[in-house]
């Protein structure tokens, strides 16, 4: 695979091809820590750079997602495939949609139905589901074809069920297991199950978040607090809203329309000052100020002035940032990468 470098220029080209049919390119999840390659778009084609901004896989794909477990999803000839870190296609099929690899398996859609393949590209769970999501803790959230139910399966395609779990649960976007717990919803109430399907925390919360760093934000009455993995209150409900923990801090707001960050004792260590605040990752958190995004460190200091239209969390030392650029009567999406000091390693291109 040819490798080359290009100058750091903002290239005016075609509008980004929509990636709505690949789960991971729209979720903002972190990529593979073992493969330090990052997708970039140049003149409408996608390739990959290293963490210094050098192109390692030539831009040639219709779309590209981050690497997970050594493989990345790319779109070529209007079909999704998987490549390795050298840019070679290692799994090729007639897939209309695919997801990232997780625990050695990936959900793929074939002829309108979802199943799971291994890293050799062989089906280990035949395509028979209406929807399918990545594995976590040996479990995957799926939607059945015949009865339109949502439930969990194990790696042997067995349904996970217990006497304390509802026969069918409602859809939740963040359905992966974290800290041994999965958030479930039924009749507009949230609770949590363990990997055996036991309802370890009753479905009783009107609003809730998945577990993060062994705590989960839940709304009790009209205030948000945090519970532990047994359902005991760890941080008293006193917030107007709260998010997930990362690096020991969680976004929250208590007395205003602005967010700050609290520690695991529930105390604000970064004052309420941000319009929107995202969880910390690798010592940096995305925040919205005056309608633009930037990142802060754990002392609350911004690493750049607010300037981005969209951002994604840091992984392997870089964060993807987006600028929406007016060109005539259209808006072009330009994506680049910054390091933890806020410096560009790849200026936004499309």
C-alpha atoms as a printed R data frame, in Angstrom:
    type eleno elety resid chain resno       x       y      z
1   ATOM     1    CA   UNK     A     1   0.000   0.000  0.000
2   ATOM     2    CA   UNK     A     2   1.523   3.300 -1.081
3   ATOM     3    CA   UNK     A     3   2.394   5.739  1.693
4   ATOM     4    CA   UNK     A     4   3.077   9.461  1.333
5   ATOM     5    CA   UNK     A     5   2.766  12.794  3.078
6   ATOM     6    CA   UNK     A     6   0.755  15.845  2.072
7   ATOM     7    CA   UNK     A     7   1.039  19.480  3.189
8   ATOM     8    CA   UNK     A     8  -1.252  20.723  5.933
9   ATOM     9    CA   UNK     A     9  -3.711  22.488  3.628
10  ATOM    10    CA   UNK     A    10  -7.442  22.957  3.834
11  ATOM    11    CA   UNK     A    11  -8.550  21.278  0.628
12  ATOM    12    CA   UNK     A    12 -11.861  22.332 -0.937
13  ATOM    13    CA   UNK     A    13 -13.577  19.227 -2.272
14  ATOM    14    CA   UNK     A    14 -16.842  17.340 -2.242
15  ATOM    15    CA   UNK     A    15 -19.135  17.156  0.766
16  ATOM    16    CA   UNK     A    16 -18.495  14.244  3.149
17  ATOM    17    CA   UNK     A    17 -20.303  11.036  2.232
18  ATOM    18    CA   UNK     A    18 -22.879  10.197  4.889
19  ATOM    19    CA   UNK     A    19 -21.889   7.400  7.261
20  ATOM    20    CA   UNK     A    20 -25.266   6.776  8.823
21  ATOM    21    CA   UNK     A    21 -25.167   3.075  7.939
22  ATOM    22    CA   UNK     A    22 -22.130   2.316 10.067
23  ATOM    23    CA   UNK     A    23 -22.742   2.438 13.791
24  ATOM    24    CA   UNK     A    24 -19.314   3.493 14.968
25  ATOM    25    CA   UNK     A    25 -18.684   6.465 12.720
26  ATOM    26    CA   UNK     A    26 -21.583   8.306 14.317
27  ATOM    27    CA   UNK     A    27 -21.236   7.288 17.964
28  ATOM    28    CA   UNK     A    28 -17.964   8.964 18.725
29  ATOM    29    CA   UNK     A    29 -16.583   5.950 20.531
30  ATOM    30    CA   UNK     A    30 -12.859   5.745 21.114
31  ATOM    31    CA   UNK     A    31 -10.755   3.768 18.691
32  ATOM    32    CA   UNK     A    32  -8.163   1.031 19.102
33  ATOM    33    CA   UNK     A    33  -5.342   1.884 21.501
34  ATOM    34    CA   UNK     A    34  -3.110  -0.737 19.873
35  ATOM    35    CA   UNK     A    35  -3.341   0.760 16.358
36  ATOM    36    CA   UNK     A    36  -2.410   4.439 16.312
37  ATOM    37    CA   UNK     A    37  -4.035   5.295 12.994
38  ATOM    38    CA   UNK     A    38  -6.775   7.852 12.432
39  ATOM    39    CA   UNK     A    39  -9.194   8.249  9.502
40  ATOM    40    CA   UNK     A    40  -8.903  11.404  7.382
41  ATOM    41    CA   UNK     A    41 -10.623  12.630  4.237
42  ATOM    42    CA   UNK     A    42  -8.666  14.231  1.392
43  ATOM    43    CA   UNK     A    43 -10.436  15.410 -1.772
44  ATOM    44    CA   UNK     A    44 -13.409  13.211 -0.977
45  ATOM    45    CA   UNK     A    45 -11.404  10.024 -0.370
46  ATOM    46    CA   UNK     A    46 -10.632   8.474  3.009
47  ATOM    47    CA   UNK     A    47  -7.346   7.119  4.307
48  ATOM    48    CA   UNK     A    48  -5.418   7.061  7.594
49  ATOM    49    CA   UNK     A    49  -2.705   9.126  9.271
50  ATOM    50    CA   UNK     A    50  -0.394   8.321 12.160
51  ATOM    51    CA   UNK     A    51  -0.341  10.387 15.354
52  ATOM    52    CA   UNK     A    52   2.207  12.793 13.811
53  ATOM    53    CA   UNK     A    53  -0.050  13.624 10.871
54  ATOM    54    CA   UNK     A    54   1.760  11.485  8.295
55  ATOM    55    CA   UNK     A    55  -0.455   9.574  5.870
56  ATOM    56    CA   UNK     A    56   0.065   5.845  6.365
57  ATOM    57    CA   UNK     A    57  -2.816   4.469  4.285
58  ATOM    58    CA   UNK     A    58  -3.455   6.339  1.056
59  ATOM    59    CA   UNK     A    59  -6.852   8.081  0.806
60  ATOM    60    CA   UNK     A    60  -8.803   5.801 -1.538
61  ATOM    61    CA   UNK     A    61 -11.984   4.739  0.281
62  ATOM    62    CA   UNK     A    62 -15.522   6.104  0.150
63  ATOM    63    CA   UNK     A    63 -15.634   6.121  3.946
64  ATOM    64    CA   UNK     A    64 -13.520   4.934  6.861
65  ATOM    65    CA   UNK     A    65 -13.995   4.341 10.593
66  ATOM    66    CA   UNK     A    66 -11.470   4.078 13.458
67  ATOM    67    CA   UNK     A    67  -9.609   0.833 14.148
68  ATOM    68    CA   UNK     A    68 -10.964  -1.607 16.702
69  ATOM    69    CA   UNK     A    69  -9.136  -4.786 17.697
70  ATOM    70    CA   UNK     A    70  -6.708  -4.344 14.824
71  ATOM    71    CA   UNK     A    71  -9.317  -3.908 12.070
72  ATOM    72    CA   UNK     A    72 -11.163  -0.926 10.630
73  ATOM    73    CA   UNK     A    73 -14.378  -0.700  8.646
74  ATOM    74    CA   UNK     A    74 -14.070   0.999  5.255
75  ATOM    75    CA   UNK     A    75 -16.482   1.520  2.370
76  ATOM    76    CA   UNK     A    76 -15.307   0.622 -1.120
77  ATOM    77    CA   UNK     A    77 -17.355   0.041 -4.286
78  ATOM    78    CA   UNK     A    78 -20.481   0.852 -2.247
79  ATOM    79    CA   UNK     A    79 -19.856  -2.073  0.124
80  ATOM    80    CA   UNK     A    80 -18.433  -2.185  3.629
81  ATOM    81    CA   UNK     A    81 -15.258  -4.192  4.274
82  ATOM    82    CA   UNK     A    82 -12.539  -4.531  6.917
83  ATOM    83    CA   UNK     A    83  -8.875  -3.612  6.512
84  ATOM    84    CA   UNK     A    84  -5.802  -4.252  8.653
85  ATOM    85    CA   UNK     A    85  -3.274  -1.639  9.766
86  ATOM    86    CA   UNK     A    86  -1.393  -2.018  6.467
87  ATOM    87    CA   UNK     A    87  -4.489  -0.997  4.531
88  ATOM    88    CA   UNK     A    88  -5.116  -4.449  3.085
89  ATOM    89    CA   UNK     A    89  -8.698  -5.697  2.816
90  ATOM    90    CA   UNK     A    90  -8.882  -8.798  5.029
91  ATOM    91    CA   UNK     A    91 -12.667  -9.310  5.179
92  ATOM    92    CA   UNK     A    92 -14.736  -8.712  2.090
93  ATOM    93    CA   UNK     A    93 -18.406  -9.547  1.688
94  ATOM    94    CA   UNK     A    94 -21.672  -8.245  0.329
95  ATOM    95    CA   UNK     A    95 -22.342  -6.292  3.524
96  ATOM    96    CA   UNK     A    96 -24.657  -3.303  3.361
97  ATOM    97    CA   UNK     A    97 -23.791  -2.224  6.927
98  ATOM    98    CA   UNK     A    98 -21.237  -3.279  9.521
99  ATOM    99    CA   UNK     A    99 -20.149  -2.400 13.052
100 ATOM   100    CA   UNK     A   100 -16.817  -2.372 14.845
101 ATOM   101    CA   UNK     A   101 -15.137  -5.515 16.123
102 ATOM   102    CA   UNK     A   102 -15.571  -6.173 19.821
103 ATOM   103    CA   UNK     A   103 -14.479  -9.308 21.688
104 ATOM   104    CA   UNK     A   104 -13.425 -10.822 18.355
105 ATOM   105    CA   UNK     A   105 -16.840 -10.427 16.730
106 ATOM   106    CA   UNK     A   106 -18.568  -7.844 14.548
107 ATOM   107    CA   UNK     A   107 -22.217  -7.406 13.592
108 ATOM   108    CA   UNK     A   108 -22.791  -7.233  9.838
109 ATOM   109    CA   UNK     A   109 -25.902  -6.848  7.708
110 ATOM   110    CA   UNK     A   110 -26.485  -9.193  4.786
111 ATOM   111    CA   UNK     A   111 -29.661  -9.188  2.691
112 ATOM   112    CA   UNK     A   112 -31.417  -7.026  5.251
113 ATOM   113    CA   UNK     A   113 -30.618  -9.214  8.275
114 ATOM   114    CA   UNK     A   114 -27.922  -8.902 10.933
115 ATOM   115    CA   UNK     A   115 -25.555 -11.568 12.204
116 ATOM   116    CA   UNK     A   116 -22.015 -11.813 13.595
117 ATOM   117    CA   UNK     A   117 -18.720 -12.731 11.948
118 ATOM   118    CA   UNK     A   118 -15.301 -13.574 13.381
119 ATOM   119    CA   UNK     A   119 -12.003 -12.069 12.257
120 ATOM   120    CA   UNK     A   120 -11.745 -14.624  9.456
121 ATOM   121    CA   UNK     A   121 -14.967 -13.258  8.006
122 ATOM   122    CA   UNK     A   122 -16.956 -16.410  8.817
123 ATOM   123    CA   UNK     A   123 -20.441 -16.181 10.278
124 ATOM   124    CA   UNK     A   124 -20.548 -17.432 13.863
125 ATOM   125    CA   UNK     A   125 -24.130 -16.225 14.341
126 ATOM   126    CA   UNK     A   126 -26.192 -16.399 11.170
127 ATOM   127    CA   UNK     A   127 -27.845 -13.219  9.880
128 ATOM   128    CA   UNK     A   128 -31.366 -13.398 11.265
129 ATOM   129    CA   UNK     A   129 -31.853 -10.298 13.403
130 ATOM   130    CA   UNK     A   130 -33.447  -6.965 12.563
131 ATOM   131    CA   UNK     A   131 -30.756  -5.084 14.518
132 ATOM   132    CA   UNK     A   132 -27.536  -6.116 16.256
133 ATOM   133    CA   UNK     A   133 -25.016  -4.270 18.412
134 ATOM   134    CA   UNK     A   134 -21.405  -4.894 19.565
135 ATOM   135    CA   UNK     A   135 -20.553  -7.556 22.138
136 ATOM   136    CA   UNK     A   136 -19.536  -6.556 25.663
137 ATOM   137    CA   UNK     A   137 -18.938  -8.890 28.610
138 ATOM   138    CA   UNK     A   138 -19.858 -11.765 26.293
139 ATOM   139    CA   UNK     A   139 -23.310 -10.302 25.595
140 ATOM   140    CA   UNK     A   140 -24.901  -8.450 22.659
141 ATOM   141    CA   UNK     A   141 -28.134  -6.480 22.366
142 ATOM   142    CA   UNK     A   142 -30.319  -7.525 19.413
143 ATOM   143    CA   UNK     A   143 -33.753  -6.956 17.904
144 ATOM   144    CA   UNK     A   144 -35.638 -10.036 16.788
145 ATOM   145    CA   UNK     A   145 -37.152 -10.273 13.319
146 ATOM   146    CA   UNK     A   146 -40.359 -12.139 14.076
147 ATOM   147    CA   UNK     A   147 -41.694 -10.582 17.266
148 ATOM   148    CA   UNK     A   148 -39.891  -7.229 17.216
149 ATOM   149    CA   UNK     A   149 -38.432  -7.811 20.694
150 ATOM   150    CA   UNK     A   150 -35.187  -6.464 22.111
151 ATOM   151    CA   UNK     A   151 -33.058  -8.735 24.319
152 ATOM   152    CA   UNK     A   152 -29.500  -9.931 24.940
153 ATOM   153    CA   UNK     A   153 -27.749 -13.001 23.548
154 ATOM   154    CA   UNK     A   154 -24.480 -14.694 24.471
155 ATOM   155    CA   UNK     A   155 -21.692 -15.643 22.063
156 ATOM   156    CA   UNK     A   156 -23.439 -18.960 21.386
157 ATOM   157    CA   UNK     A   157 -26.583 -17.142 20.224
158 ATOM   158    CA   UNK     A   158 -28.509 -18.117 23.338
159 ATOM   159    CA   UNK     A   159 -31.022 -15.657 24.725
160 ATOM   160    CA   UNK     A   160 -30.159 -14.217 28.148
161 ATOM   161    CA   UNK     A   161 -33.182 -14.355 30.404
162 ATOM   162    CA   UNK     A   162 -33.958 -14.603 34.125
163 ATOM   163    CA   UNK     A   163 -37.075 -14.598 36.270
164 ATOM   164    CA   UNK     A   164 -36.299 -11.072 37.473
165 ATOM   165    CA   UNK     A   165 -35.798  -9.625 33.989
166 ATOM   166    CA   UNK     A   166 -38.717  -8.473 31.781
167 ATOM   167    CA   UNK     A   167 -39.446 -10.835 28.908
168 ATOM   168    CA   UNK     A   168 -38.697  -8.025 26.491
169 ATOM   169    CA   UNK     A   169 -37.007  -4.679 27.076
170 ATOM   170    CA   UNK     A   170 -37.289  -1.440 25.130
171 ATOM   171    CA   UNK     A   171 -34.588  -0.017 22.923
172 ATOM   172    CA   UNK     A   172 -31.756   1.934 24.532
173 ATOM   173    CA   UNK     A   173 -28.925   3.318 22.436
174 ATOM   174    CA   UNK     A   174 -26.239   2.796 25.080
175 ATOM   175    CA   UNK     A   175 -26.874  -0.899 25.609
176 ATOM   176    CA   UNK     A   176 -23.366  -2.262 26.224
177 ATOM   177    CA   UNK     A   177 -22.257  -3.710 29.543
178 ATOM   178    CA   UNK     A   178 -20.089  -1.447 31.645
179 ATOM   179    CA   UNK     A   179 -18.639  -2.486 34.976
180 ATOM   180    CA   UNK     A   180 -20.644  -5.710 34.699
181 ATOM   181    CA   UNK     A   181 -23.968  -3.888 34.349
182 ATOM   182    CA   UNK     A   182 -26.196  -3.047 31.380
183 ATOM   183    CA   UNK     A   183 -28.830  -0.341 31.490
184 ATOM   184    CA   UNK     A   184 -32.287  -1.545 30.434
185 ATOM   185    CA   UNK     A   185 -35.625   0.206 29.947
186 ATOM   186    CA   UNK     A   186 -39.198  -1.031 30.127
187 ATOM   187    CA   UNK     A   187 -42.358   1.110 30.077
188 ATOM   188    CA   UNK     A   188 -40.263   4.278 30.439
189 ATOM   189    CA   UNK     A   189 -38.444   3.094 33.569
190 ATOM   190    CA   UNK     A   190 -34.720   2.320 33.728
191 ATOM   191    CA   UNK     A   191 -32.839  -0.297 35.709
192 ATOM   192    CA   UNK     A   192 -29.737  -2.467 35.406
193 ATOM   193    CA   UNK     A   193 -29.048  -6.161 34.809
194 ATOM   194    CA   UNK     A   194 -25.974  -8.327 35.240
195 ATOM   195    CA   UNK     A   195 -24.599 -10.551 32.484
196 ATOM   196    CA   UNK     A   196 -26.886 -13.425 33.533
197 ATOM   197    CA   UNK     A   197 -29.951 -11.263 33.020
198 ATOM   198    CA   UNK     A   198 -30.673 -10.734 36.691
199 ATOM   199    CA   UNK     A   199 -32.277  -7.378 37.513
200 ATOM   200    CA   UNK     A   200 -29.683  -6.317 40.086
201 ATOM   201    CA   UNK     A   201 -31.091  -2.771 40.231
202 ATOM   202    CA   UNK     A   202 -34.867  -2.509 39.827
203 ATOM   203    CA   UNK     A   203 -36.444  -0.701 36.910
204 ATOM   204    CA   UNK     A   204 -37.566   2.379 38.813
205 ATOM   205    CA   UNK     A   205 -35.744   5.401 37.422
206 ATOM   206    CA   UNK     A   206 -37.426   7.826 35.016
207 ATOM   207    CA   UNK     A   207 -33.998   8.758 33.615
208 ATOM   208    CA   UNK     A   208 -30.613   7.104 33.934
209 ATOM   209    CA   UNK     A   209 -27.141   6.794 32.439
210 ATOM   210    CA   UNK     A   210 -24.919   3.707 31.944
211 ATOM   211    CA   UNK     A   211 -22.269   2.884 34.521
212 ATOM   212    CA   UNK     A   212 -18.939   4.668 34.241
213 ATOM   213    CA   UNK     A   213 -16.076   4.122 36.655
214 ATOM   214    CA   UNK     A   214 -18.454   2.014 38.793
215 ATOM   215    CA   UNK     A   215 -21.031   4.779 39.253
216 ATOM   216    CA   UNK     A   216 -24.196   5.550 37.295
217 ATOM   217    CA   UNK     A   217 -26.101   8.823 37.125
218 ATOM   218    CA   UNK     A   218 -29.832   8.412 37.841
219 ATOM   219    CA   UNK     A   219 -32.698  10.840 38.348
220 ATOM   220    CA   UNK     A   220 -34.450  10.425 41.685
221 ATOM   221    CA   UNK     A   221 -37.528  12.621 41.948
222 ATOM   222    CA   UNK     A   222 -36.455  15.903 40.311
223 ATOM   223    CA   UNK     A   223 -32.692  15.662 40.932
224 ATOM   224    CA   UNK     A   224 -29.804  13.587 39.611
225 ATOM   225    CA   UNK     A   225 -27.401  11.651 41.790
226 ATOM   226    CA   UNK     A   226 -25.131   8.615 41.427
227 ATOM   227    CA   UNK     A   227 -25.576   4.992 42.510
228 ATOM   228    CA   UNK     A   228 -23.058   2.184 42.862
229 ATOM   229    CA   UNK     A   229 -23.228  -1.261 41.253
230 ATOM   230    CA   UNK     A   230 -25.575  -2.531 43.980
231 ATOM   231    CA   UNK     A   231 -27.994   0.352 43.570
232 ATOM   232    CA   UNK     A   232 -26.967   2.182 46.735
233 ATOM   233    CA   UNK     A   233 -26.796   5.976 46.535
234 ATOM   234    CA   UNK     A   234 -23.162   7.054 46.370
235 ATOM   235    CA   UNK     A   235 -23.662  10.752 45.577
236 ATOM   236    CA   UNK     A   236 -26.803  12.415 46.949
237 ATOM   237    CA   UNK     A   237 -29.308  13.534 44.277
238 ATOM   238    CA   UNK     A   238 -28.699  17.281 44.094
239 ATOM   239    CA   UNK     A   239 -27.971  18.017 40.459
240 ATOM   240    CA   UNK     A   240 -30.244  19.401 37.753
241 ATOM   241    CA   UNK     A   241 -28.442  17.079 35.341
242 ATOM   242    CA   UNK     A   242 -25.350  14.868 35.367
243 ATOM   243    CA   UNK     A   243 -23.238  12.830 32.946
244 ATOM   244    CA   UNK     A   244 -20.696  10.012 32.951
245 ATOM   245    CA   UNK     A   245 -17.480   9.790 34.949
246 ATOM   246    CA   UNK     A   246 -14.140   9.875 33.171
247 ATOM   247    CA   UNK     A   247 -10.734  10.331 34.799
248 ATOM   248    CA   UNK     A   248 -12.526  10.639 38.149
249 ATOM   249    CA   UNK     A   249 -14.724  13.582 37.145
250 ATOM   250    CA   UNK     A   250 -18.277  13.884 35.797
251 ATOM   251    CA   UNK     A   251 -20.090  16.834 34.175
252 ATOM   252    CA   UNK     A   252 -22.983  18.188 36.211
253 ATOM   253    CA   UNK     A   253 -24.976  21.311 36.938
254 ATOM   254    CA   UNK     A   254 -26.587  22.133 40.251
255 ATOM   255    CA   UNK     A   255 -27.718  25.741 40.361
256 ATOM   256    CA   UNK     A   256 -27.599  27.184 36.869
257 ATOM   257    CA   UNK     A   257 -27.900  26.413 33.172
258 ATOM   258    CA   UNK     A   258 -24.130  25.935 32.981
259 ATOM   259    CA   UNK     A   259 -22.082  22.786 33.589
260 ATOM   260    CA   UNK     A   260 -19.065  22.136 35.739
261 ATOM   261    CA   UNK     A   261 -17.362  18.926 36.890
262 ATOM   262    CA   UNK     A   262 -17.740  17.032 40.164
263 ATOM   263    CA   UNK     A   263 -15.514  14.444 41.811
264 ATOM   264    CA   UNK     A   264 -16.702  11.137 43.277
265 ATOM   265    CA   UNK     A   265 -17.596  12.856 46.532
266 ATOM   266    CA   UNK     A   266 -20.050  15.010 44.592
267 ATOM   267    CA   UNK     A   267 -18.067  18.214 45.024
268 ATOM   268    CA   UNK     A   268 -17.497  20.645 42.189
269 ATOM   269    CA   UNK     A   269 -13.803  20.809 41.323
270 ATOM   270    CA   UNK     A   270 -14.386  22.755 38.089
271 ATOM   271    CA   UNK     A   271 -17.007  25.466 38.463
272 ATOM   272    CA   UNK     A   272 -20.230  25.668 36.453
273 ATOM   273    CA   UNK     A   273 -19.304  27.706 33.373
274 ATOM   274    CA   UNK     A   274 -19.866  25.602 30.227
275 ATOM   275    CA   UNK     A   275 -22.945  25.483 27.982
276 ATOM   276    CA   UNK     A   276 -22.386  21.759 27.345
277 ATOM   277    CA   UNK     A   277 -19.796  19.464 28.919
278 ATOM   278    CA   UNK     A   278 -18.684  15.965 27.882
279 ATOM   279    CA   UNK     A   279 -16.875  13.307 29.968
280 ATOM   280    CA   UNK     A   280 -13.105  13.380 30.380
281 ATOM   281    CA   UNK     A   281 -10.908  11.098 28.281
282 ATOM   282    CA   UNK     A   282  -7.123  11.002 28.543
283 ATOM   283    CA   UNK     A   283  -7.120  14.074 30.756
284 ATOM   284    CA   UNK     A   284  -9.178  16.232 28.385
285 ATOM   285    CA   UNK     A   285 -12.905  16.992 28.137
286 ATOM   286    CA   UNK     A   286 -14.877  18.643 25.355
287 ATOM   287    CA   UNK     A   287 -16.860  21.738 26.398
288 ATOM   288    CA   UNK     A   288 -19.071  24.235 24.589
289 ATOM   289    CA   UNK     A   289 -18.394  27.934 25.121
290 ATOM   290    CA   UNK     A   290 -20.174  30.717 23.233
291 ATOM   291    CA   UNK     A   291 -21.586  28.152 20.815
292 ATOM   292    CA   UNK     A   292 -18.208  26.638 19.899
293 ATOM   293    CA   UNK     A   293 -16.341  23.581 21.140
294 ATOM   294    CA   UNK     A   294 -12.939  23.322 22.707
295 ATOM   295    CA   UNK     A   295 -11.241  21.067 25.296
296 ATOM   296    CA   UNK     A   296 -10.224  21.633 28.904
297 ATOM   297    CA   UNK     A   297  -7.692  19.940 31.147
298 ATOM   298    CA   UNK     A   298  -8.529  18.636 34.633
299 ATOM   299    CA   UNK     A   299  -7.905  22.075 36.125
300 ATOM   300    CA   UNK     A   300 -10.589  23.544 33.857
301 ATOM   301    CA   UNK     A   301  -8.168  25.407 31.598
302 ATOM   302    CA   UNK     A   302  -8.966  25.455 27.862
303 ATOM   303    CA   UNK     A   303  -6.281  24.112 25.523
304 ATOM   304    CA   UNK     A   304  -7.530  26.188 22.554
305 ATOM   305    CA   UNK     A   305  -9.973  29.043 22.150
306 ATOM   306    CA   UNK     A   306 -13.505  27.813 21.343
307 ATOM   307    CA   UNK     A   307 -13.496  27.303 17.578
308 ATOM   308    CA   UNK     A   308 -14.838  23.889 16.537
309 ATOM   309    CA   UNK     A   309 -18.319  22.967 15.310
310 ATOM   310    CA   UNK     A   310 -18.024  19.323 16.405
311 ATOM   311    CA   UNK     A   311 -15.495  17.306 18.389
312 ATOM   312    CA   UNK     A   312 -14.849  13.727 19.444
313 ATOM   313    CA   UNK     A   313 -13.073  12.395 22.556
314 ATOM   314    CA   UNK     A   314  -9.319  12.007 22.735
315 ATOM   315    CA   UNK     A   315  -7.864   8.572 22.066
316 ATOM   316    CA   UNK     A   316  -4.206   7.698 21.671
317 ATOM   317    CA   UNK     A   317  -3.350  11.347 22.246
318 ATOM   318    CA   UNK     A   318  -5.440  12.916 19.453
319 ATOM   319    CA   UNK     A   319  -8.986  14.230 19.105
320 ATOM   320    CA   UNK     A   320 -10.933  14.690 15.886
321 ATOM   321    CA   UNK     A   321 -12.340  18.187 15.384
322 ATOM   322    CA   UNK     A   322 -14.758  19.453 12.747
323 ATOM   323    CA   UNK     A   323 -15.272  22.804 11.044
324 ATOM   324    CA   UNK     A   324 -18.370  23.529  8.965
325 ATOM   325    CA   UNK     A   325 -17.197  25.711  6.077
326 ATOM   326    CA   UNK     A   326 -19.649  27.722  3.912
327 ATOM   327    CA   UNK     A   327 -18.839  27.338  0.217
328 ATOM   328    CA   UNK     A   328 -21.364  29.134 -1.967
329 ATOM   329    CA   UNK     A   329 -24.787  27.886 -0.993
330 ATOM   330    CA   UNK     A   330 -23.473  24.688  0.605
331 ATOM   331    CA   UNK     A   331 -21.795  23.788  3.877
332 ATOM   332    CA   UNK     A   332 -18.725  21.559  3.677
333 ATOM   333    CA   UNK     A   333 -17.558  19.376  6.561
334 ATOM   334    CA   UNK     A   334 -13.823  19.629  7.219
335 ATOM   335    CA   UNK     A   335 -12.215  17.275  9.769
336 ATOM   336    CA   UNK     A   336  -8.824  17.464 11.412
337 ATOM   337    CA   UNK     A   337  -6.954  16.305 14.521
338 ATOM   338    CA   UNK     A   338  -5.395  18.136 17.445
339 ATOM   339    CA   UNK     A   339  -3.035  16.920 20.145
340 ATOM   340    CA   UNK     A   340  -3.433  17.421 23.899
341 ATOM   341    CA   UNK     A   341  -1.751  20.821 23.665
342 ATOM   342    CA   UNK     A   342  -4.416  21.968 21.233
343 ATOM   343    CA   UNK     A   343  -2.064  22.027 18.248
344 ATOM   344    CA   UNK     A   344  -3.116  20.685 14.873
345 ATOM   345    CA   UNK     A   345  -1.373  17.538 13.688
346 ATOM   346    CA   UNK     A   346  -3.777  17.446 10.744
347 ATOM   347    CA   UNK     A   347  -5.486  20.618  9.567
348 ATOM   348    CA   UNK     A   348  -9.171  20.094  8.700
349 ATOM   349    CA   UNK     A   349  -9.682  18.724  5.199
350 ATOM   350    CA   UNK     A   350 -12.518  17.153  3.290
